[in-house]
Amino acid sequence: MTTQEKEELLDKIDLGVRRGVAKALADHKRNGRPIYVWRDGQIIEISAEAIPAQEEEKNLNEPKQ
């Protein structure tokens, strides 16, 4: 596998992960379910109302630069 092919594969993986996270956050926000994150050595609950708005869908169609 060439370096170019590896970079393209990593871009596709990154895009898939970002889309998955965006979808999960939107689902939690829409259904009123909190999310939990690890912050400063502790598990923190973030209410559904406090979940930040996601990037526009068009921004998730292109790999991160």
C-alpha distances in whole Angstrom, upper triangle without the diagonal:
4,7,8,6,7,10,11,10,12,15,15,16,18,20,21,22,24,25,26,28,30,31,32,34,36,37,38,40,41,43,44,42,41,38,38,36,36,37,39,39,40,40,41,42,41,44,43,45,43,39,38,38,34,32,33,31,30,28,26,25,22,20,21,21
4,5,5,6,9,10,11,12,14,15,17,18,20,21,23,24,26,27,29,30,32,33,35,36,38,39,41,42,44,45,43,42,39,39,36,36,38,39,39,41,40,42,43,42,44,43,45,43,39,38,37,34,32,33,31,29,27,26,24,22,19,20,20
4,5,5,6,9,10,10,12,14,15,16,18,20,21,22,24,26,27,28,30,32,33,34,36,37,39,40,42,43,41,40,37,36,34,34,35,36,37,38,38,39,40,39,42,41,43,41,37,35,35,32,29,30,29,27,25,24,23,20,17,18,17
4,5,5,6,9,10,11,12,14,15,17,19,20,21,23,24,26,27,29,30,32,33,35,36,37,39,41,42,40,40,36,36,34,34,35,37,38,39,39,39,40,39,41,40,41,40,36,34,33,30,27,28,26,25,23,21,20,17,14,16,15
4,5,5,6,9,10,11,12,14,15,17,18,20,21,23,24,26,27,29,30,32,33,35,36,37,39,41,39,38,35,35,33,33,35,37,37,39,38,38,39,38,40,39,41,39,35,34,33,29,27,28,26,24,23,21,19,17,14,16,16
4,5,5,6,9,10,10,12,14,15,16,18,20,21,23,24,26,27,29,30,32,33,35,36,37,39,37,36,33,32,30,30,32,34,34,35,34,35,36,36,38,37,39,37,33,32,32,28,26,27,25,24,22,20,19,17,14,15,15
4,5,5,6,9,10,10,12,14,15,16,18,20,21,22,24,26,27,28,30,32,33,34,36,37,36,35,31,31,29,29,30,32,33,34,33,34,35,34,36,35,37,35,31,29,29,25,23,24,23,22,19,18,17,14,11,12,11
4,5,5,6,9,10,11,12,14,15,17,18,20,21,23,24,26,27,29,30,32,33,35,36,35,34,31,31,29,30,32,34,34,35,34,35,35,34,36,34,36,34,31,29,28,24,22,23,21,19,18,16,14,12,9,11,12
4,5,5,6,9,10,11,12,14,15,17,18,20,21,23,24,26,27,29,30,31,33,35,33,32,29,29,28,28,30,32,32,34,32,33,33,32,34,33,35,33,30,28,28,24,22,23,21,20,19,16,15,13,10,12,14
4,5,5,6,9,10,11,12,14,15,16,18,20,21,22,24,26,27,28,30,32,33,31,30,27,27,25,25,27,29,29,30,29,30,31,30,32,31,33,31,27,26,26,22,21,22,20,20,17,15,15,13,9,10,12
4,5,5,6,9,10,11,12,14,15,16,18,20,21,22,24,26,27,28,30,32,30,29,26,27,25,25,27,29,30,31,30,30,30,29,31,29,31,29,26,24,23,20,18,19,17,16,14,12,11,9,6,7,9
4,5,5,6,9,10,11,12,14,15,16,18,20,21,22,24,26,27,28,30,29,28,25,26,25,26,28,30,31,31,30,30,30,29,30,29,30,29,25,24,23,19,18,18,16,15,14,11,10,9,7,9,12
4,5,5,6,9,10,11,12,14,15,17,18,20,21,23,24,26,27,29,27,26,23,23,22,23,25,28,28,28,27,27,27,26,28,27,29,28,24,23,22,19,18,19,17,17,15,12,13,12,9,11,13
4,5,5,6,9,10,11,12,14,15,17,18,20,21,22,24,26,27,25,24,21,22,20,21,22,25,26,26,25,25,25,24,26,25,27,25,21,20,20,16,15,17,15,15,13,10,11,10,7,7,11
4,5,5,6,9,10,10,12,14,15,16,18,20,21,22,24,26,24,24,21,22,21,23,24,27,28,28,26,26,26,24,26,24,26,24,20,19,18,14,13,14,12,12,10,7,8,7,5,7,11
4,6,5,6,9,10,11,12,14,15,16,18,20,21,22,24,23,23,20,21,20,22,24,27,28,27,25,25,25,24,25,23,25,24,20,20,19,15,14,15,13,14,13,9,10,10,9,11,14
4,5,5,6,9,10,11,12,14,15,17,18,20,21,22,21,20,17,18,17,18,20,23,24,24,22,22,22,20,22,21,23,22,18,17,17,14,14,16,14,15,14,10,12,12,11,11,15
4,5,5,6,9,10,11,12,14,15,16,18,20,21,20,19,16,17,16,18,20,23,24,24,22,21,21,19,21,19,21,19,16,14,14,10,10,12,11,13,10,7,10,10,9,9,13
4,6,5,6,9,10,10,12,14,15,16,18,20,19,19,17,18,18,21,22,26,27,26,24,23,22,20,21,19,20,20,16,15,14,10,10,11,9,11,10,6,9,10,10,11,15
4,5,5,6,9,10,11,12,14,15,16,18,17,17,14,16,16,19,21,25,25,24,21,21,20,18,19,17,20,19,15,15,15,12,13,14,12,15,14,10,12,14,14,14,18
4,5,5,6,8,10,11,12,14,15,16,15,14,11,13,13,15,18,21,22,21,18,17,17,15,16,15,17,16,12,12,12,10,11,13,12,15,14,11,14,15,14,14,18
4,6,5,6,9,10,11,12,14,15,14,14,12,15,15,18,19,23,24,23,20,19,18,15,16,14,15,15,11,10,9,6,8,10,9,12,11,9,12,14,14,14,18
4,6,5,6,9,10,10,12,14,13,14,13,16,16,20,22,25,26,25,22,20,18,16,16,14,16,16,12,13,11,9,11,12,10,14,13,11,13,16,16,17,20
4,5,5,6,9,10,11,12,11,11,9,12,13,17,19,23,23,21,18,17,15,14,14,12,14,14,11,12,12,10,13,15,14,17,16,14,16,19,19,19,22
4,5,5,6,9,10,10,9,9,8,11,12,15,17,21,22,20,17,15,13,11,11,9,11,11,7,8,9,8,11,13,13,17,16,14,17,19,19,19,22
4,5,5,6,8,10,10,11,11,14,16,19,21,25,25,23,20,18,16,13,12,9,11,12,8,9,8,7,10,11,11,15,15,13,16,19,20,20,23
4,5,5,6,8,8,10,10,14,16,20,22,26,26,24,20,19,16,14,13,10,12,13,11,12,11,11,14,15,14,18,18,16,19,21,22,22,26
4,6,5,6,5,6,7,11,13,17,19,23,23,21,17,15,12,10,9,6,10,11,8,11,11,12,15,17,17,21,20,18,21,24,24,24,27
4,6,5,6,7,9,13,15,18,20,24,24,22,19,16,13,10,8,5,7,8,6,9,9,10,14,15,16,20,19,18,21,24,24,24,27
4,6,8,10,12,16,18,22,24,27,28,25,22,20,16,14,12,8,9,12,10,12,11,12,15,16,16,20,20,19,21,24,26,25,29
4,6,9,11,15,18,22,24,27,28,25,21,19,16,14,11,8,10,13,12,14,14,15,18,19,19,23,23,22,24,27,28,28,32
4,7,10,13,16,20,22,25,26,22,19,16,13,11,8,5,7,10,10,13,14,15,19,20,21,25,24,23,26,29,29,29,32
4,7,10,13,17,19,22,23,19,16,14,10,9,7,5,9,11,10,13,14,16,19,21,21,25,25,23,26,28,28,28,31
4,7,10,14,15,19,19,16,12,10,6,5,4,5,8,9,8,12,14,15,19,21,22,26,24,23,26,28,28,27,30
4,7,10,12,16,16,14,10,8,6,5,7,7,10,10,8,11,14,14,18,20,21,24,23,21,24,26,25,24,27
4,7,9,13,13,10,6,5,5,6,9,10,13,12,10,13,16,17,20,23,24,27,25,23,26,27,26,25,28
4,6,10,10,8,6,5,7,8,11,13,15,13,11,13,16,17,19,23,23,26,24,22,26,26,25,23,25
4,7,6,6,5,6,9,11,14,16,18,16,15,16,20,20,22,25,26,29,26,24,28,28,26,24,26
4,5,5,6,7,10,11,15,17,19,16,15,16,20,20,22,26,27,29,27,25,29,29,27,24,26
4,6,8,9,13,14,18,21,22,19,19,20,23,24,25,29,31,33,30,29,32,32,30,27,28
4,7,9,13,15,19,22,23,20,20,22,25,25,27,31,32,34,31,30,33,33,31,28,30
4,6,10,13,16,19,21,18,18,20,24,24,27,30,31,34,31,30,33,33,31,29,31
4,7,10,13,16,18,16,15,18,21,22,25,28,29,32,29,28,31,32,30,28,31
4,6,10,13,15,12,12,15,19,20,23,26,27,30,28,26,30,31,29,27,30
4,6,9,11,10,10,13,17,18,21,25,26,29,27,26,29,30,29,28,31
4,7,8,6,7,10,13,15,18,21,23,26,24,23,27,28,27,26,28
4,5,5,7,10,13,15,19,21,23,26,25,24,27,29,29,28,30
4,5,5,9,11,13,16,19,20,23,22,21,25,27,27,26,29
4,6,8,10,13,16,18,20,23,23,22,26,28,28,27,30
4,6,9,12,15,18,20,23,22,21,25,26,27,25,28
4,7,9,12,15,17,20,18,18,21,23,23,22,24
4,6,9,12,15,17,16,16,19,21,21,19,22
4,7,9,11,14,13,14,17,19,20,18,21
4,6,8,11,10,10,13,15,16,15,18
4,6,8,6,7,11,12,13,12,15
4,5,6,7,9,11,14,14,16
4,5,5,7,10,12,13,16
4,5,5,8,11,12,14
4,6,6,9,9,11
4,6,7,8,12
4,7,9,12
4,6,9
4,6
4
